[in-house]
Amino acid sequence: MRRFYDEIIRTEVLIMSKSLQSFLKISKQEFNDFSETIKDDTYRDAVKVILSAEAKGNRVHITGIGKPSHVAEYMASLLSSTGTPTYYLHGTEAVHGSCGQLVPGDVVICISNSGETSELKATVKAIKNNGCMVIGITGNMESWLARESNVCLFAGVKQEGGPLNRAPRASILAEIYVLQGLSVELQAERKLTPQEYVRWHPGGTLGHLRENEK
């Protein structure tokens, strides 16, 4: 009986190993293919929209539904920490009062892999009704979100990399990657200094100037 159970365990480990190997292979290929779509002018219009809004005293917000909502929270933190104050807008609460954080002229970054998510459609409509600009992040440049956006950035993959090819995995990596690129472009435009960065990060190892920065 013990030998029987040992064989089952070995079989399960083998299946898990094949699934993991498949995920690593697919995600690596998808990441490489997606990174090739990013060109020198990929972020030009998005950066222009954000800087123009800020020059008029307006702000940046970011939202998403489901897994992309967690991407939105991370990116609000990253953008804020690198010179672009950004506020997380709850994807569904936006139509229940949270649009009150918006004022006409603000910019809202909206994340959706399909670009067809019904809850996000309602949120985008509310955002635009409040006089805000929309920057779409989607894997489908023919989608509703792409059409409704003032500027749209592509973050698409062909396969997610996991069993069933349904749960967002590679698409989440693409969304994070394209938004990280936007944060890099904005930080470079602002010419953020080490002194400014340290002032915003007084805690942890990031809160100290390096020897070559003193």
Secondary structure, 3 states (H helix, E strand, C coil): CHHHHHHHHHHHHHHHHHHHHHHHHHHHHHHHHHHCCCCCCCCHHHHHHHHHHHHCCCCEEEEECCHHHHHHHHHHHHHHHCCCCEEECCCCHHHHCHHHHCCCCCEEEEECCCCCCHHHHHHHHHHHHCCCEEEEEECCCCCHHHHHCCEEEECCCCCCCCHHHCCCCHHHHHHHHHHHHHHHHHHHHHCCCHHHHHHHCCCCHHHCCCHHHC
